[in-house]
Every structure is written in structure tokens, then in C-alpha cells.
């Protein structure tokens, strides 16, 4: 679906206690992009390109809501949420959760922050009969809007992450890695691990098969392949997504999809064929992407999350070995149907695995 066709019927709700403000679910594409690009916290998950991506993904239903200035139509805050149907065979909201990837975005002004209060109110009205709960996945600090989130009924949970500064030399970054990681990268090179970039959409099934196997073994739900096909079609021409594969001889051993926007690389999806773990393709692949990021002028590599502090998480341990800057921007959760959720604990546990 083309971006120009994403505009929906224009609906406005007056905000009586905030003069000249309104809530809308239809945005001018140019103003939308300008708002995201000029905001220091704006990231790829806030863009209309991600809206298009979700529109074209099976079992995904995006919801966009924004608070705007009633006179100038300038955006004050926005939420781009996606309803995800996690469990098949179960009707309606019992099978669905919603995720706000990248966090909630608002203008860095008192009016922008205050507009969140009404924005959350109308978001609740839009989503509460469709999903059991929503999770906000922050990738930036939320100190300035924390009180508005808490006032809206959002509960904070800690969530670890690591960021690697790419504004330095390859040598310094390599030397910052753990000793064992440096050794494993050298072994991967000696073993003959080769890194390739997917340029042909016909190679996506190779990536997706490994991804499906990885998620299946971890007992975690996985998005439909249409998410990655749509990303290849719409984001790759804009140089906003890249798919990488590692190969040993004729056998593909690992893969990674990364998103690129405003100088940052976001580690989106990763997979590995466990039969080849002893050849260290994952270590080699991350090191290759970091080099690629330096060579192409990016300033930050975002590992995309490393688990909860109280959770044993091998992926988080792997990411920690790259010695990036530790951050904990956390996540926010809001349960929209607490009564139903009490009778749906098994479904809830499945959701938690998905999240």
C-alpha cells in the first residue's frame, strides 16, 4: 500500500481543557515526518514508513493517534501502536496484544507533554475492546514524560539494553570487546565464515527459515514473513533496512536484520543455525555490521534490548560481551481488560513469551 493511501477518514475530538488542541487519526505525511525528524527522541518506529509496513503484515493492525495544534495542525504528540494477533483459534482480544515500538513521542514543551494525557485517554478508547494489554517499548529515556505515563495508568518495568558508539575507530571498538569475544571473532574468520548482504528478495526465505527455527527453539512467537517482505519492498529502497547472512561453504549459518534511521542502527531480528554455533557466525556477523556502520557514517548501534534484570537471558549475556554502554530505558505496560485477564493467565503467559 502506498503511503499516500494510508490516510483514513479524518476524525477530530476536541480537548476542552487544552485550548486549540485536538486528537486525530489522520496525519499529513510531510508534517508527520518533520515532527519525527526534528525530535531528538524520534526514531524509525515513529515514521509513516512503519505504518505502511504494519499495514502490509499479516496479523498486524496499526493504530495511529496524534494530538495536534488546532490552529496550525502542528503535531504535539503521537502514538503509533500495532495490534498483534498472537494466538490462532481464539477470538478477538483474547488472542491479541498491542505494542508501541520505539516509545511514545511528544514535542519537548509543556503543551506537548500535557497533550499526552488526552492522547492516552483516546488511545484507551480505541484499543480497549481489541486487546488485553499494550506494552510500550522505549528506546530513549522517559524521565520527562514519566508522570504523564503513570497518570495514564502505565506501569513501568525495567528492561536492559546496550548501545555501541560508532564514532571511533574499528581498532578501539574491537579492543573494547571481551577477550573471549575477540578470540571467537578471529576463529570465525579462520573457520571461513563469510558475511553476505541480501540484495535479492528471493533470499528472504533463507533468512526467515533460520529465524523461524531460532524462535521455535526459544518458544517465542514470530511475525509472519510478510513483515520482512514488506520491509524489503518499502524500507530497503530508502536504505532503512538491511538483511545480512553468514555462510560457511554452501551452508547459511546466521542472519540479522537491522533498521537504519537518523544515524542509528537498530538490531531488529537475529537468528542462527545452532549446528554451526561452534564456528561463531553470530559474533562475526555483529562485528561485520559494526564495521559497516562505521564505514557508512552511523553514530550508534542499538542492540534492541537485552532482557529484564531479574531474567536469565542468554541473548543479553551475548550482547554484554560487546561492552556497549549499558542503559535501562525500561518498558511500560497497561492492562486494558483486567477482569478478562484474570481468567486468561495461560494466554497471558504466551503473550509474555512473545514480548
VOPAGU-2260 file (C-alpha; in pm, 1 decimal, decimal comma):
REM VOPAGU-2260
SITE   aa  ch    i         X         Y         Z
SITE  UNK   A    0       0,0       0,0       0,0
SITE  UNK   A    1     136,9     340,8     -94,6
SITE  UNK   A    2     190,0     597,9     178,3
SITE  UNK   A    3     -47,1     836,3       6,7
SITE  UNK   A    4    -327,7     582,7      55,8
SITE  UNK   A    5    -271,3     548,1     427,6
SITE  UNK   A    6    -486,8     848,9     508,7
SITE  UNK   A    7    -807,5     745,7     679,2
SITE  UNK   A    8   -1133,5     926,8     733,6
SITE  UNK   A    9   -1045,1    1238,1     927,1
SITE  UNK   A   10   -1187,4    1235,6    1277,1
SITE  UNK   A   11   -1131,0    1502,0    1539,8
SITE  UNK   A   12   -1210,0    1511,5    1909,2
SITE  UNK   A   13   -1197,1    1846,0    2090,9
SITE  UNK   A   14    -984,9    1870,9    2403,0
SITE  UNK   A   15   -1177,8    2115,2    2615,0
SITE  UNK   A   16    -915,5    2171,2    2885,2
SITE  UNK   A   17    -631,3    2231,7    2638,4
SITE  UNK   A   18    -716,0    2525,4    2418,1
SITE  UNK   A   19    -671,4    2482,1    2042,1
SITE  UNK   A   20    -578,0    2112,5    2061,2
SITE  UNK   A   21    -741,7    1811,5    1902,9
SITE  UNK   A   22    -687,8    1437,0    1861,4
SITE  UNK   A   23    -677,0    1289,2    1512,0
SITE  UNK   A   24    -606,7     956,8    1344,8
SITE  UNK   A   25    -511,2    1113,7    1009,9
SITE  UNK   A   26    -183,8    1297,9     960,2
SITE  UNK   A   27     -23,1    1487,1     678,3
SITE  UNK   A   28     275,6    1274,1     575,9
SITE  UNK   A   29     514,4    1568,2     539,0
SITE  UNK   A   30     432,6    1714,9     881,3
SITE  UNK   A   31     447,2    1369,1    1035,0
SITE  UNK   A   32     799,9    1307,6     904,8
SITE  UNK   A   33     917,1    1657,4    1000,8
SITE  UNK   A   34     791,0    1604,3    1355,8
SITE  UNK   A   35     980,6    1276,3    1391,4
SITE  UNK   A   36    1298,6    1401,6    1227,1
SITE  UNK   A   37    1330,9    1718,5    1435,2
SITE  UNK   A   38    1253,7    1544,5    1765,1
SITE  UNK   A   39    1566,2    1413,7    1937,6
SITE  UNK   A   40    1374,5    1105,0    2054,0
SITE  UNK   A   41    1213,7    1044,5    1715,0
SITE  UNK   A   42    1311,1     707,3    1570,9
SITE  UNK   A   43    1219,2     481,7    1281,4
SITE  UNK   A   44     929,0     326,6    1473,8
SITE  UNK   A   45     750,6     662,6    1476,9
SITE  UNK   A   46     756,1     712,1    1099,8
SITE  UNK   A   47     477,3     663,7     844,9
SITE  UNK   A   48     703,3     408,0     679,0
SITE  UNK   A   49     649,5     174,6     974,6
SITE  UNK   A   50     275,6     238,8     948,8
SITE  UNK   A   51     294,4     116,9     591,1
SITE  UNK   A   52     497,2    -184,5     699,3
SITE  UNK   A   53     238,4    -287,3     959,8
SITE  UNK   A   54     -44,4    -235,0     713,5
SITE  UNK   A   55     110,2    -495,2     487,9
SITE  UNK   A   56     188,2    -754,3     755,3
SITE  UNK   A   57     -48,7   -1043,2     826,4
SITE  UNK   A   58    -194,9   -1043,0    1179,7
SITE  UNK   A   59     -79,8    -682,5    1231,9
SITE  UNK   A   60    -318,9    -387,3    1263,2
SITE  UNK   A   61    -162,4     -42,3    1313,2
SITE  UNK   A   62    -328,4     238,9    1505,8
SITE  UNK   A   63    -209,0     598,4    1473,2
SITE  UNK   A   64    -329,6     874,9    1705,4
SITE  UNK   A   65    -185,1    1223,5    1743,2
SITE  UNK   A   66    -254,1    1536,8    1942,3
SITE  UNK   A   67    -223,4    1842,1    1718,0
SITE  UNK   A   68    -246,9    2216,1    1749,1
SITE  UNK   A   69    -596,2    2308,1    1630,2
SITE  UNK   A   70    -483,3    2625,0    1452,1
SITE  UNK   A   71    -157,9    2526,2    1282,1
SITE  UNK   A   72    -207,7    2146,5    1272,2
SITE  UNK   A   73     139,8    2108,2    1423,0
SITE  UNK   A   74     185,4    1771,7    1591,9
SITE  UNK   A   75     229,0    1783,1    1968,9
SITE  UNK   A   76     246,7    1411,1    2043,5
SITE  UNK   A   77     177,0    1081,1    1872,0
SITE  UNK   A   78     128,2     711,5    1930,2
SITE  UNK   A   79     190,9     452,5    1659,8
SITE  UNK   A   80      70,6     123,4    1802,9
SITE  UNK   A   81      29,9    -211,8    1634,9
SITE  UNK   A   82    -223,9    -471,5    1735,3
SITE  UNK   A   83     -69,9    -816,8    1703,0
SITE  UNK   A   84    -274,4   -1134,0    1688,8
SITE  UNK   A   85     -54,3   -1374,7    1881,0
SITE  UNK   A   86    -265,8   -1688,4    1919,4
SITE  UNK   A   87    -465,1   -1852,6    1643,5
SITE  UNK   A   88    -800,9   -2014,4    1704,3
SITE  UNK   A   89    -904,5   -1777,5    1983,2
SITE  UNK   A   90   -1140,2   -1490,3    1903,3
SITE  UNK   A   91   -1088,3   -1116,2    1942,5
SITE  UNK   A   92    -897,0    -952,3    2220,2
SITE  UNK   A   93    -822,0   -1282,7    2395,2
SITE  UNK   A   94    -578,3   -1353,7    2112,2
SITE  UNK   A   95    -431,6   -1003,1    2075,4
SITE  UNK   A   96    -192,5    -761,6    2240,1
SITE  UNK   A   97     -65,9    -422,5    2123,3
SITE  UNK   A   98     288,5    -293,4    2109,9
SITE  UNK   A   99     408,1      64,6    2080,7
SITE  UNK   A  100     754,2      10,5    1935,4
SITE  UNK   A  101    1007,3     288,7    1990,5
SITE  UNK   A  102     806,9     461,8    2264,4
SITE  UNK   A  103     552,1     743,5    2273,9
SITE  UNK   A  104     673,9    1063,2    2108,2
SITE  UNK   A  105     590,5    1419,4    2211,7
SITE  UNK   A  106     713,2    1770,3    2149,5
SITE  UNK   A  107     961,4    1884,8    2414,2
SITE  UNK   A  108     733,1    2151,4    2552,4
SITE  UNK   A  109     483,4    2171,9    2834,9
SITE  UNK   A  110     198,3    2166,7    2582,2
SITE  UNK   A  111     345,7    1859,5    2413,6
SITE  UNK   A  112     382,1    1671,0    2739,5
SITE  UNK   A  113      38,6    1773,0    2865,9
SITE  UNK   A  114    -121,0    1660,0    2542,3
SITE  UNK   A  115     -16,8    1304,5    2630,6
SITE  UNK   A  116    -285,1    1290,6    2899,7
SITE  UNK   A  117    -568,2    1318,4    2647,4
SITE  UNK   A  118    -381,6    1116,5    2387,9
SITE  UNK   A  119    -363,6     822,3    2628,8
SITE  UNK   A  120    -732,9     864,5    2708,4
SITE  UNK   A  121    -833,9     836,7    2344,4
SITE  UNK   A  122    -588,6     557,5    2280,8
SITE  UNK   A  123    -757,5     359,0    2558,1
SITE  UNK   A  124   -1094,9     417,1    2395,2
SITE  UNK   A  125    -962,3     298,8    2059,1
SITE  UNK   A  126    -787,1     -14,9    2180,0
SITE  UNK   A  127    -957,2    -145,2    2495,3
SITE  UNK   A  128   -1209,6    -369,1    2317,3
SITE  UNK   A  129    -945,7    -510,2    2083,3
SITE  UNK   A  130    -656,3    -628,1    2303,7
SITE  UNK   A  131    -583,1    -747,3    2655,0
SITE  UNK   A  132    -294,4    -507,2    2707,5
SITE  UNK   A  133     -45,1    -272,2    2545,3
SITE  UNK   A  134     329,0    -258,6    2600,8
SITE  UNK   A  135     542,5      48,0    2526,4
SITE  UNK   A  136     896,8     -44,3    2424,2
SITE  UNK   A  137    1110,9     260,7    2493,6
SITE  UNK   A  138    1440,5     317,5    2316,4
SITE  UNK   A  139    1503,9     657,1    2476,3
SITE  UNK   A  140    1481,8     797,5    2832,7
SITE  UNK   A  141    1129,0     878,5    2951,7
SITE  UNK   A  142    1210,8    1091,0    3258,2
SITE  UNK   A  143    1034,4    1399,0    3119,1
SITE  UNK   A  144     707,2    1217,0    3049,6
SITE  UNK   A  145     712,3     959,5    3328,2
SITE  UNK   A  146     447,6    1136,0    3537,1
SITE  UNK   A  147     213,0    1154,3    3238,1
SITE  UNK   A  148     260,4     784,0    3168,8
SITE  UNK   A  149     193,1     693,9    3531,6
SITE  UNK   A  150    -112,1     923,2    3539,5
SITE  UNK   A  151    -239,2     734,6    3233,8
SITE  UNK   A  152    -220,8     403,6    3418,3
SITE  UNK   A  153     101,4     274,8    3261,9
SITE  UNK   A  154     317,7      54,0    3485,1
SITE  UNK   A  155     694,0      69,4    3446,4
SITE  UNK   A  156     916,9    -238,2    3415,1
SITE  UNK   A  157    1294,0    -236,4    3388,6
SITE  UNK   A  158    1448,9    -361,5    3065,5
SITE  UNK   A  159    1819,0    -370,2    2982,7
SITE  UNK   A  160    1991,6    -265,9    2663,6
SITE  UNK   A  161    2335,5    -182,3    2524,6
SITE  UNK   A  162    2441,8      95,6    2286,1
SITE  UNK   A  163    2770,9      98,3    2095,9
SITE  UNK   A  164    2925,9     431,6    1995,7
SITE  UNK   A  165    3042,0     405,9    1634,4
SITE  UNK   A  166    3212,9     746,9    1629,3
SITE  UNK   A  167    3553,2     591,6    1687,5
SITE  UNK   A  168    3794,0     356,1    1515,4
SITE  UNK   A  169    3736,1     -10,6    1439,1
SITE  UNK   A  170    4050,1     -92,3    1637,7
SITE  UNK   A  171    3929,3      77,7    1956,0
SITE  UNK   A  172    3587,9     -86,1    1934,6
SITE  UNK   A  173    3743,5    -428,9    1879,2
SITE  UNK   A  174    3979,6    -385,1    2174,1
SITE  UNK   A  175    3684,3    -294,7    2398,5
SITE  UNK   A  176    3528,4    -639,5    2347,1
SITE  UNK   A  177    3577,8    -914,9    2599,9
SITE  UNK   A  178    3888,2   -1127,3    2545,3
SITE  UNK   A  179    3681,9   -1435,9    2463,1
SITE  UNK   A  180    3473,8   -1242,0    2208,3
SITE  UNK   A  181    3782,5   -1115,4    2026,8
SITE  UNK   A  182    3916,8   -1469,9    2018,1
SITE  UNK   A  183    3589,0   -1606,3    1877,5
SITE  UNK   A  184    3574,9   -1343,4    1601,8
SITE  UNK   A  185    3926,9   -1438,9    1496,1
SITE  UNK   A  186    3825,3   -1805,0    1497,1
SITE  UNK   A  187    3519,9   -1727,0    1282,2
SITE  UNK   A  188    3745,5   -1564,5    1022,5
SITE  UNK   A  189    3987,7   -1857,1    1036,7
SITE  UNK   A  190    3696,2   -2101,2    1002,5
SITE  UNK   A  191    3595,7   -1932,1     678,0
SITE  UNK   A  192    3273,2   -1760,6     787,0
SITE  UNK   A  193    3162,7   -1521,9     511,2
SITE  UNK   A  194    2912,7   -1235,5     554,0
SITE  UNK   A  195    2671,4   -1150,2     272,7
SITE  UNK   A  196    2408,4    -879,8     236,0
SITE  UNK   A  197    2070,9    -978,9      91,2
SITE  UNK   A  198    2015,7    -787,9    -230,6
SITE  UNK   A  199    1760,4   -1024,0    -387,6
SITE  UNK   A  200    1416,7   -1063,5    -226,9
SITE  UNK   A  201    1430,7   -1430,4    -325,9
SITE  UNK   A  202    1686,3   -1484,8     -47,6
SITE  UNK   A  203    1448,7   -1372,2     226,8
SITE  UNK   A  204    1311,0   -1727,1     280,9
SITE  UNK   A  205    1666,8   -1836,6     374,8
SITE  UNK   A  206    1672,2   -1572,1     646,3
SITE  UNK   A  207    1316,5   -1646,4     758,3
SITE  UNK   A  208    1369,5   -2024,0     784,4
SITE  UNK   A  209    1660,1   -1971,3    1023,3
SITE  UNK   A  210    1461,2   -1707,9    1211,9
SITE  UNK   A  211    1163,0   -1941,0    1247,9
SITE  UNK   A  212    1386,3   -2220,0    1375,2
SITE  UNK   A  213    1553,4   -1987,5    1625,7
SITE  UNK   A  214    1222,7   -1856,5    1760,0
SITE  UNK   A  215    1069,8   -2204,1    1768,8
SITE  UNK   A  216    1351,6   -2338,6    1985,3
SITE  UNK   A  217    1316,4   -2039,4    2216,2
SITE  UNK   A  218     936,8   -2094,1    2224,2
SITE  UNK   A  219     875,4   -1735,4    2117,9
SITE  UNK   A  220     610,9   -1624,0    1867,1
SITE  UNK   A  221     738,0   -1482,6    1539,2
SITE  UNK   A  222     594,6   -1226,8    1297,4
SITE  UNK   A  223     473,9   -1352,1     959,4
SITE  UNK   A  224     721,5   -1342,7     670,5
SITE  UNK   A  225     511,0   -1063,6     517,3
SITE  UNK   A  226     668,6    -825,6     772,4
SITE  UNK   A  227    1011,6    -882,5     621,8
SITE  UNK   A  228     887,7    -888,5     263,8
SITE  UNK   A  229     717,6    -555,1     317,9
SITE  UNK   A  230    1031,9    -416,3     483,8
SITE  UNK   A  231    1238,6    -525,9     184,7
SITE  UNK   A  232     993,6    -363,2     -57,7
SITE  UNK   A  233     938,9     -33,8     123,8
SITE  UNK   A  234    1236,5      26,5     354,9
SITE  UNK   A  235    1530,2    -114,0     161,3
SITE  UNK   A  236    1494,6     132,2    -130,3
SITE  UNK   A  237    1513,0     409,6     132,6
SITE  UNK   A  238    1821,7     244,6     289,4
SITE  UNK   A  239    1631,3     198,9     614,6
SITE  UNK   A  240    1665,4    -179,8     643,9
SITE  UNK   A  241    1945,0    -424,1     567,4
SITE  UNK   A  242    1945,5    -803,5     585,0
SITE  UNK   A  243    2272,9    -988,1     646,0
SITE  UNK   A  244    2357,4   -1358,5     627,8
SITE  UNK   A  245    2665,9   -1556,6     723,3
SITE  UNK   A  246    2774,0   -1857,1     524,1
SITE  UNK   A  247    3016,9   -2144,5     574,3
SITE  UNK   A  248    3075,4   -2305,2     238,1
SITE  UNK   A  249    2729,4   -2358,8      89,9
SITE  UNK   A  250    2554,0   -2354,2     428,5
SITE  UNK   A  251    2393,4   -2042,9     577,7
SITE  UNK   A  252    2471,9   -2017,4     945,8
SITE  UNK   A  253    2326,1   -1693,2    1088,8
SITE  UNK   A  254    2128,8   -1385,8     992,5
SITE  UNK   A  255    2042,3   -1038,9    1112,0
SITE  UNK   A  256    1801,9    -765,1    1004,8
SITE  UNK   A  257    1887,1    -410,5    1112,4
SITE  UNK   A  258    1692,3     -85,9    1078,2
SITE  UNK   A  259    1870,6     241,3     998,1
SITE  UNK   A  260    1743,8     592,7    1065,7
SITE  UNK   A  261    1887,1     927,8    1175,5
SITE  UNK   A  262    2237,6     790,4    1219,1
SITE  UNK   A  263    2136,4     494,8    1434,6
SITE  UNK   A  264    2135,7     124,0    1356,2
SITE  UNK   A  265    1871,3     -78,7    1539,4
SITE  UNK   A  266    1928,2    -452,6    1583,9
SITE  UNK   A  267    1582,2    -569,9    1475,2
SITE  UNK   A  268    1582,9    -950,8    1429,0
SITE  UNK   A  269    1857,7   -1210,9    1469,2
SITE  UNK   A  270    1885,0   -1583,7    1406,3
SITE  UNK   A  271    2140,7   -1863,2    1395,4
SITE  UNK   A  272    2162,2   -2226,4    1292,4
SITE  UNK   A  273    2268,9   -2387,7    1621,6
SITE  UNK   A  274    2450,2   -2665,4    1435,3
SITE  UNK   A  275    2713,8   -2407,0    1341,8
SITE  UNK   A  276    2745,1   -2228,3    1677,6
SITE  UNK   A  277    3099,5   -2362,3    1726,8
SITE  UNK   A  278    3208,7   -2161,5    1422,0
SITE  UNK   A  279    3093,2   -1832,5    1588,3
SITE  UNK   A  280    2889,2   -1686,5    1299,2
SITE  UNK   A  281    2686,8   -1458,7    1529,8
SITE  UNK   A  282    2996,4   -1293,0    1672,3
SITE  UNK   A  283    3136,5   -1243,8    1324,7
SITE  UNK   A  284    2807,1   -1102,9    1196,7
SITE  UNK   A  285    2770,0    -837,7    1467,0
SITE  UNK   A  286    3133,0    -733,6    1418,6
SITE  UNK   A  287    3072,4    -703,0    1043,6
SITE  UNK   A  288    2763,4    -483,7    1099,3
SITE  UNK   A  289    2955,5    -258,4    1339,1
SITE  UNK   A  290    3226,1    -212,3    1074,6
SITE  UNK   A  291    2959,7    -148,5     812,1
SITE  UNK   A  292    2804,1     114,3    1040,3
SITE  UNK   A  293    3136,1     294,6    1092,6
SITE  UNK   A  294    3213,2     292,8     720,7
SITE  UNK   A  295    2869,3     435,7     638,1
SITE  UNK   A  296    2879,1     719,3     891,7
SITE  UNK   A  297    2639,3     591,1    1160,3
SITE  UNK   A  298    2693,5     709,9    1517,2
SITE  UNK   A  299    2515,8     443,5    1726,5
SITE  UNK   A  300    2441,4      72,3    1720,3
SITE  UNK   A  301    2138,0     -11,1    1937,0
SITE  UNK   A  302    2123,2    -376,9    2042,1
SITE  UNK   A  303    1743,2    -358,6    2065,5
SITE  UNK   A  304    1708,3    -495,7    2417,9
SITE  UNK   A  305    1892,1    -736,7    2646,9
SITE  UNK   A  306    1617,9    -867,1    2876,4
SITE  UNK   A  307    1482,8    -793,6    3220,8
SITE  UNK   A  308    1732,7    -755,2    3507,1
SITE  UNK   A  309    1573,1   -1043,1    3701,0
SITE  UNK   A  310    1564,3   -1272,5    3397,2
SITE  UNK   A  311    1830,9   -1520,2    3290,5
SITE  UNK   A  312    1873,4   -1434,1    2924,6
SITE  UNK   A  313    2149,9   -1580,9    2712,2
SITE  UNK   A  314    2095,3   -1327,0    2435,7
SITE  UNK   A  315    2153,8   -1047,0    2685,5
SITE  UNK   A  316    2475,8   -1212,8    2803,3
SITE  UNK   A  317    2591,6   -1235,6    2441,3
SITE  UNK   A  318    2525,3    -865,6    2381,6
SITE  UNK   A  319    2701,5    -765,5    2704,6
SITE  UNK   A  320    3028,9    -912,7    2574,1
SITE  UNK   A  321    3047,9    -633,0    2314,8
SITE  UNK   A  322    3097,6    -387,9    2602,5
SITE  UNK   A  323    2849,1    -126,5    2484,2
SITE  UNK   A  324    2709,5     142,9    2709,9
SITE  UNK   A  325    2452,7      -8,9    2944,3
SITE  UNK   A  326    2112,3     164,5    2950,1
SITE  UNK   A  327    1780,9      76,0    3106,8
SITE  UNK   A  328    1502,9     277,7    2942,7
SITE  UNK   A  329    1251,5      16,5    3052,0
SITE  UNK   A  330     908,3     -64,5    2919,9
SITE  UNK   A  331     555,9      35,6    3019,5
SITE  UNK   A  332     259,7    -197,9    3041,2
SITE  UNK   A  333    -110,3    -122,4    3059,5
SITE  UNK   A  334    -377,2    -389,5    3101,7
SITE  UNK   A  335    -699,4    -288,7    2928,5
SITE  UNK   A  336    -915,1    -585,0    3036,7
SITE  UNK   A  337    -808,9    -682,8    3390,0
SITE  UNK   A  338   -1118,9    -892,0    3459,4
SITE  UNK   A  339   -1078,7   -1097,7    3143,9
SITE  UNK   A  340    -706,5   -1125,5    3202,9
SITE  UNK   A  341    -766,5   -1292,2    3537,9
SITE  UNK   A  342    -933,2   -1575,9    3351,4
SITE  UNK   A  343    -674,5   -1578,8    3075,7
SITE  UNK   A  344    -348,2   -1640,9    3258,7
SITE  UNK   A  345    -235,0   -1908,0    3016,6
SITE  UNK   A  346    -288,6   -1670,4    2726,0
SITE  UNK   A  347    -105,6   -1402,9    2920,8
SITE  UNK   A  348     199,8   -1625,6    2965,5
SITE  UNK   A  349     205,6   -1684,2    2591,2
SITE  UNK   A  350     195,0   -1309,1    2539,4
SITE  UNK   A  351     484,2   -1261,7    2779,0
SITE  UNK   A  352     688,7   -1505,9    2576,5
SITE  UNK   A  353     602,9   -1304,9    2269,0
SITE  UNK   A  354     704,0    -979,1    2432,8
